[in-house]
Amino acid sequence: MSWCASKLTLTALLSASALSLLGWPARAAQPVGPVLQAVVAQAAAEATAPAAPAEAPAAPAEGAAAPEQPVPQQAGEAEAAPGAAEAAPAVTTPQPSPPEEVGAPLVVSLRVSGNKSISADAILDEVKGVLAPGMPFTQARARQAETLVYRMGYFERVRVSYTLGEKGADVVINVIERQRIERITFVG
């Protein structure tokens, strides 16, 4: 098993706190199921595959029988390591955009309201992969953005609202911050 496959297997087994001690991102500890199995199987297949020859073999002399060459694999066939077929499904290609995003209005503006101590830039940075100006706006993306902001841990409530205009969607992330302890006084 290659180093990469070993690291992925180890990462999938460790808890988020153990990963942070090792300096690896904690998000890698989330269960990845078939995707991880496919990557591990592919890495194992690459590790057991014979090395490619450095240069092409010389042409046989006239009258001599040509040595039998291995037949290259067809697209779709996979070279599998022993036991890899049972361990992991085949790697699939990425799917195109979901049909709901086709024709969806684009995000024209994105702003944050209700924040007091957490900066709007920090909130917008958290959702930049899901909601950003120029991206298609869907309800699924809005729910995902709500979840990302809520997981920051600073907010009691997060809602994404929008208004559709001529150019697209004007999106507002409404937050209500949790009460923070300002000071603790010990008497006695």
N, C-alpha and C positions, 0 to 999 in steps of 0.2 A: 504494500500500500504506500502510495506516495506521501510526501510531507503534507501536501495540500489536503488530501483526503483525510489524513490523520487529524489535521487541525480542524477540519469541518466536523468530523465525527466527535471530537473532543468538545468543540464549541457547542454542538447540539446537546451534549450531555451535562455540561456545567450550568450552574445557576447564574443568574445575572450578577450576584454579588461576587462570586468567584471570578467571573469574567472581568469585572471592574478591577479586581486586585491584579489580574494579569495584564491589564492595560488594553484589553480587547473591548470593542463596543458591546454594550449590554443588549442591544437589540438583536444581536446574533443568537441569543439564547432562546428566542421564540421558536416554537416548534415549526419545522419546515417540511416534515414528512417526505412525500415522494420526490420533491425537488432535491433535497439533501441526498436521498438514496441514489438518485440518478447521477448526481455529481460525483459521489463516492464511487459508484460503479464505473463511470467514465474515467476517473483518475486511476482506478485499479487496472482498467483495460490498457490505459496508456503506459502504466508502469510495467506491465507484463508483455507489452508488444515488443517484437524484435526491432533493433535499431535499423534505420534505413541505410542502404549502401551509400558510400560517399560519392562514387562515380559510377556511370553506366558500364556494364560489362562489355568486353571487347566482342566484336562480331566474330562468329565461328569461321574457320577456314572453309574454302570451297570443298564440297564433298563430305564434310564432317556434319554429323547430326547436331542440330541446334539443341542446346540444353533446354529442358522444359522450364518455362517461366511461370511463376505463380500468377494466377488470374487476379487482376485487381477487383476489389469489392465494388459492387454496384451501389449507387446512392440508395439509402434506406437500409442497407445491410449494416449491421454493427458487429465489430469484433468484440466478443465478450470474454471476460476472464472466467475461469471455472467457478461456477456457483453464482456468477453475477446475474444471470438471467432470473434466478429466483429472488435475488436481493433487491433489484430495482427495476422499475418500469423504464421504457425507452424515453429518452430526452425529447421533449416536444418543442416545437418552434413557438415563438411569442405570437400571441393572437393580435389581430388588428384592433383598433379602437372599438369599444362596445357600440352597438347601434344607437344607444341613447345619446352618445356624444356627437353623432353625425347630425349636423343641423342645429346643435345646441347653441344658444347665444354665447358670445365671447364675453369674458370678464373685461369691462372697460375700466372700472376703478375698484379699488379694494381699500377699505379703511377700517379702523378699530374704534369702538366707542365704549365708554364705561370704565376704562382702565384708569387707575389712579397711581399705583406705585410700580406696576409692570409696564415697561415701555411698549408702545405700539410696534416699534421695530422688532422687538423680541417676539411678539405674537405673530407678526407678518413673516418673520424668518422661519417660524415653526411650520407655517402652512404653505411656504413658497413652492413646495413640490406638488401640492394639490390644487391650490387656488393662487393664481397670479394673473395680472393683466395679460390678456391675449390668449388665455387658456379657455376651453369650453366650460360653461357653467352647467352643472347637473345637480340634482338633489343628492346623488351618491357622493359627489365631491364635497357638497356642503356638509353632509353628515360626517365625512372623513375629517374635514377641517375642524368641525366641532370637537370630535374625539381627540385630535392632536392637541388642540389648545387646552382642553379639559385635563389631559394627561400631564400638562406642565405642573399641575398641582397647586396653582395659585388662585383658581377660580371656583366659585360656588356654582355658577351657571354660565353656560356658553350657548349662544344662539347665532346662527348665520341667517341674515335676512338680505333680501335683494329687491331691486326694482328694475323692471325691464324698460329700457329706453330705446331710442332709434338706433343707437350704435351697438347696444348690447346690454349686459347686466351690470348695474352698480351694486356692489356687494359690500355689506357692513357686517363685521363680526362684533356682536354685542356681548360684553362680558360683565359679570358681577364678581368682584374680587372677594375672597374669603377674608374674614376679619383676622388681623394680624396682632400678635401680642407685642405691644410697644415696650413695656417694661415689666419687670418682676421685682417687687420690693420684699425683702426679708426683714421682719421685725422681731426683735427678741434676742 
